Amino acid sequence: LFDGSAQKEKIELVVGDAKGAMRKLLEDNEQFDIVFLDADKENYVTYYDLTMEGLLAPGGVILADNSLCSLVYTEGDERRQ
């Protein structure tokens, strides 16, 4: 998947439970300049909290997919979730 990237040696794909993976990264004192959230929307607050507990490096940026959907779509529209 990342073979074409010049940075492929720095990329680790983690598949599985996001909360558990993020907690493990925290335990390992990992930090990131960019955190991109694109997971189950019901747990975005949890993912944000875990990010702010230490995963985000000073000056880092959080990007959250579909974070403004509730402002764009009318109530009842499934895309609002």
Residue frames as qw, qx, qy, qz and C-alpha x, y, z in Angstrom:
[[0.000, 0.884, 0.468, 0.000, 0.00, 0.00, 0.00],
 [0.167, -0.954, 0.092, 0.231, 2.77, 2.47, 0.87],
 [0.813, -0.050, 0.326, 0.479, 5.54, 1.01, -1.30],
 [0.460, 0.660, 0.246, 0.541, 5.54, 4.03, -3.62],
 [0.259, -0.959, -0.035, -0.111, 6.22, 6.46, -0.78],
 [0.455, 0.577, -0.467, 0.492, 9.68, 7.80, -0.11],
 [0.295, -0.490, 0.514, -0.640, 8.68, 7.70, 3.57],
 [0.825, -0.121, -0.447, -0.323, 7.48, 4.07, 3.56],
 [0.562, 0.075, -0.691, 0.449, 9.97, 3.10, 6.29],
 [0.053, -0.105, 0.449, -0.886, 8.25, 5.58, 8.65],
 [0.622, -0.118, -0.170, -0.755, 4.71, 4.35, 7.98],
 [0.018, 0.005, 0.976, -0.215, 3.04, 1.71, 10.11],
 [0.527, -0.240, -0.420, -0.699, -0.50, 0.68, 9.22],
 [0.137, -0.024, 0.832, -0.536, -2.48, -0.23, 12.32],
 [0.525, -0.207, -0.549, -0.617, -5.71, -2.18, 11.78],
 [0.404, -0.281, -0.827, 0.273, -8.04, -2.94, 14.64],
 [0.306, -0.810, -0.488, 0.109, -9.78, -1.29, 17.55],
 [0.282, 0.726, -0.047, 0.626, -8.92, 2.42, 17.36],
 [0.487, -0.805, 0.123, -0.315, -9.29, 3.11, 21.08],
 [0.910, -0.334, 0.157, 0.187, -7.02, 0.21, 21.99],
 [0.729, 0.372, 0.075, 0.570, -4.46, 1.16, 19.37],
 [0.058, 0.818, -0.063, 0.568, -4.43, 4.78, 20.51],
 [0.677, -0.707, 0.146, -0.145, -4.04, 3.76, 24.15],
 [0.914, -0.071, 0.135, 0.377, -1.09, 1.55, 23.17],
 [0.488, 0.607, 0.016, 0.627, 0.50, 4.46, 21.30],
 [0.304, -0.850, 0.106, -0.417, 0.07, 6.61, 24.42],
 [0.864, -0.474, 0.149, 0.075, 1.66, 3.92, 26.58],
 [0.822, 0.138, 0.164, 0.528, 4.59, 3.83, 24.15],
 [0.226, -0.717, -0.014, 0.659, 4.93, 7.64, 24.39],
 [0.426, 0.310, 0.560, 0.639, 4.36, 8.06, 20.66],
 [0.116, 0.704, 0.214, -0.667, 3.58, 11.55, 19.36],
 [0.488, 0.425, 0.603, 0.467, 2.46, 12.78, 15.97],
 [0.079, -0.181, 0.105, 0.975, 2.54, 16.09, 14.12],
 [0.504, 0.008, -0.316, -0.804, -0.74, 15.23, 12.38],
 [0.266, 0.136, 0.918, -0.261, -3.59, 13.08, 13.68],
 [0.404, 0.010, -0.470, -0.785, -6.31, 12.27, 11.13],
 [0.403, 0.112, 0.776, -0.471, -9.56, 10.99, 12.64],
 [0.565, 0.165, -0.456, -0.667, -11.69, 8.94, 10.24],
 [0.122, -0.029, -0.976, 0.178, -13.48, 6.32, 12.27],
 [0.230, -0.601, -0.758, -0.106, -16.85, 5.64, 13.86],
 [0.017, -0.589, -0.039, -0.807, -18.34, 9.05, 14.55],
 [0.674, -0.646, -0.294, -0.205, -19.90, 7.94, 17.86],
 [0.798, -0.433, -0.099, 0.407, -16.42, 7.79, 19.39],
 [0.442, 0.677, -0.025, 0.588, -14.91, 10.97, 17.94],
 [0.346, -0.854, 0.169, -0.349, -14.90, 12.64, 21.37],
 [0.882, -0.397, 0.218, 0.129, -13.01, 9.66, 22.80],
 [0.792, 0.307, 0.129, 0.513, -10.49, 9.75, 19.94],
 [0.125, 0.841, -0.059, 0.523, -10.08, 13.50, 20.39],
 [0.598, -0.757, 0.194, -0.178, -9.51, 13.06, 24.13],
 [0.915, -0.163, 0.210, 0.303, -6.92, 10.32, 23.56],
 [0.590, 0.586, 0.064, 0.552, -5.18, 12.52, 21.00],
 [0.078, -0.853, 0.119, -0.503, -5.04, 15.45, 23.40],
 [0.813, -0.576, 0.088, 0.004, -3.78, 13.24, 26.26],
 [0.458, -0.655, 0.493, 0.343, -0.41, 13.14, 24.57],
 [0.742, 0.267, 0.530, 0.312, -0.54, 11.72, 21.06],
 [0.383, 0.869, 0.170, 0.263, -0.51, 15.15, 19.43],
 [0.633, -0.041, -0.115, 0.765, 2.93, 16.75, 19.42],
 [0.101, -0.704, -0.197, 0.675, 3.24, 20.41, 20.43],
 [0.155, 0.514, -0.334, -0.774, 2.16, 22.51, 17.47],
 [0.167, 0.085, 0.936, 0.297, 0.47, 19.49, 15.89],
 [0.456, 0.096, -0.190, -0.864, -2.79, 19.44, 13.96],
 [0.409, 0.204, 0.866, -0.203, -5.91, 17.27, 14.25],
 [0.359, 0.113, -0.497, -0.782, -7.89, 16.62, 11.07],
 [0.404, 0.167, 0.811, -0.390, -11.35, 15.11, 11.55],
 [0.068, -0.129, -0.772, -0.619, -13.25, 13.66, 8.59],
 [0.296, -0.543, -0.670, -0.411, -16.93, 14.68, 8.33],
 [0.286, -0.272, -0.576, 0.716, -16.66, 16.85, 11.43],
 [0.179, 0.193, 0.064, -0.963, -18.99, 19.51, 10.01],
 [0.144, -0.237, -0.859, -0.429, -21.66, 17.18, 8.61],
 [0.120, -0.601, -0.729, 0.303, -24.16, 18.12, 11.30],
 [0.005, 0.585, 0.075, -0.807, -23.90, 21.73, 10.15],
 [0.093, 0.240, -0.610, -0.750, -24.30, 20.97, 6.44],
 [0.287, -0.207, -0.854, -0.382, -27.10, 18.38, 6.29],
 [0.535, -0.390, -0.022, -0.750, -30.64, 18.66, 7.61],
 [0.433, -0.234, 0.758, -0.428, -31.80, 16.62, 10.59],
 [0.839, 0.229, 0.385, -0.310, -32.86, 13.13, 9.51],
 [0.655, 0.657, -0.363, -0.083, -30.35, 12.98, 6.64],
 [0.959, -0.223, 0.005, 0.173, -28.13, 9.92, 7.19],
 [0.631, 0.469, -0.153, 0.599, -25.07, 11.90, 6.01],
 [0.249, -0.829, 0.130, -0.484, -25.44, 14.12, 9.09],
 [0.881, -0.472, 0.020, 0.007, -24.13, 11.37, 11.38]]
